[in-house]
Amino acid sequence: MLNRSRAADSGSTELLGEALERAPLGLMIFDTAGRLLTANRRVAQRLGYPNERLAELRISDIEAELSPDALESLWQRLQDNVGGRPEILVTQHRDADGRLFPVEARLSAVAVDGRTRIVMLATALTENLSAQR
């Protein structure tokens, strides 16, 4: 078990926040209604939305492959399994210009301050393929 003082805990919380903000993969947090609550820089860059528009997005604006019924079913499964194993999807996301790009998305539900949040970690597959070559 990691044992640290409160001052060190504060520093590690800041470190974690900064690392997630700068991570080379997309991190998005949604509420249970599918509204985007926050996203890291990678998401903003890849989707190409200005910050004020990014704050208005819903999962249905980003996820391009699942039907509304399939998306609702996924959201319900996640909420029924808070803290459980993530759902892994190979799907397509839509950017601000309407272009589609393939991603691997890992979604899970977590409880934060008594509220359920849906966390998505997404990696653009085209970027992975380019990096491997």
C-alpha positions in Angstrom: 0.0 0.0 0.0 1.3 3.4 -0.9 1.6 5.6 2.2 2.0 9.3 1.9 1.4 12.5 3.9 -1.5 14.8 3.1 0.8 17.3 1.4 2.2 14.5 -0.8 -1.4 13.4 -1.5 -2.3 16.8 -2.7 0.8 16.8 -5.0 0.0 13.4 -6.4 -3.6 14.5 -7.1 -2.3 17.5 -9.1 0.2 15.2 -10.8 -2.5 12.7 -11.8 -4.7 15.6 -13.1 -1.9 17.0 -15.2 -1.0 13.6 -16.5 -4.6 12.9 -17.6 -4.9 16.3 -19.2 -1.7 15.8 -21.2 -2.2 12.0 -22.0 -1.9 11.0 -25.6 -5.3 9.3 -25.4 -8.8 10.9 -25.2 -10.4 11.0 -21.7 -14.0 12.0 -21.5 -16.4 12.0 -18.5 -20.1 12.0 -19.1 -23.2 12.2 -16.8 -25.8 9.5 -17.0 -27.8 11.5 -19.5 -24.9 11.4 -21.9 -23.8 15.0 -21.5 -20.0 15.6 -21.8 -18.9 17.0 -18.4 -15.2 17.3 -19.1 -12.6 16.1 -21.6 -8.8 16.4 -21.8 -6.8 18.3 -24.4 -6.4 15.3 -26.7 -10.2 15.1 -27.1 -10.5 18.8 -27.9 -7.7 18.5 -30.5 -9.0 15.4 -32.2 -12.6 16.4 -32.3 -11.8 20.0 -33.3 -14.4 21.8 -31.3 -13.9 25.1 -29.5 -14.1 24.7 -25.8 -17.5 26.4 -25.5 -19.0 24.0 -28.1 -17.2 21.0 -26.5 -19.1 21.7 -23.3 -22.4 21.3 -25.2 -21.7 17.9 -26.7 -23.5 14.7 -25.8 -22.2 11.1 -26.4 -24.6 10.9 -29.4 -22.7 13.9 -31.1 -19.4 12.0 -30.8 -20.4 8.3 -31.3 -21.2 7.7 -34.9 -21.7 4.0 -35.2 -24.2 2.9 -32.6 -27.9 3.5 -33.1 -29.7 5.5 -30.5 -31.2 2.3 -29.1 -27.8 0.6 -28.9 -26.3 3.6 -27.3 -29.1 3.8 -24.7 -28.6 0.0 -24.0 -24.8 0.5 -23.6 -25.4 3.5 -21.2 -27.8 1.4 -19.1 -25.4 -1.6 -18.9 -22.7 0.7 -17.7 -24.9 2.2 -15.1 -26.0 -1.2 -13.9 -22.3 -2.2 -13.5 -20.8 0.7 -11.6 -17.2 -0.1 -10.8 -17.2 -3.2 -12.9 -15.2 -4.2 -16.0 -15.1 -1.7 -18.8 -17.0 -2.2 -22.1 -14.6 -2.1 -25.0 -15.8 -0.9 -28.4 -14.1 -0.6 -31.7 -16.3 2.1 -33.2 -16.2 5.4 -35.0 -16.3 9.0 -33.7 -17.4 12.1 -35.5 -15.3 15.3 -35.4 -16.5 18.9 -35.7 -16.3 18.7 -39.5 -18.4 15.6 -39.6 -15.5 13.3 -40.5 -15.5 9.9 -39.1 -12.4 8.2 -37.6 -12.0 4.7 -36.0 -11.4 4.5 -32.3 -11.0 1.9 -29.6 -13.1 3.1 -26.7 -13.1 1.8 -23.1 -16.1 2.9 -21.1 -16.9 2.3 -17.5 -19.2 3.7 -14.8 -17.8 5.1 -11.6 -19.4 6.6 -8.5 -18.0 10.1 -7.7 -19.5 12.0 -4.8 -22.6 9.8 -4.9 -23.2 10.4 -8.6 -22.6 7.9 -11.4 -20.3 9.1 -14.1 -19.4 7.4 -17.4 -15.6 7.5 -18.1 -14.4 6.9 -21.7 -10.8 6.4 -22.7 -10.5 6.5 -26.5 -7.6 5.9 -28.8 -7.8 6.8 -32.5 -6.9 3.6 -34.3 -5.5 5.5 -37.3 -2.9 7.1 -35.0 -2.0 3.7 -33.6 -1.5 2.2 -37.0 0.7 5.1 -38.1 2.8 4.9 -35.0 3.4 1.1 -35.5 4.7 1.6 -39.0 
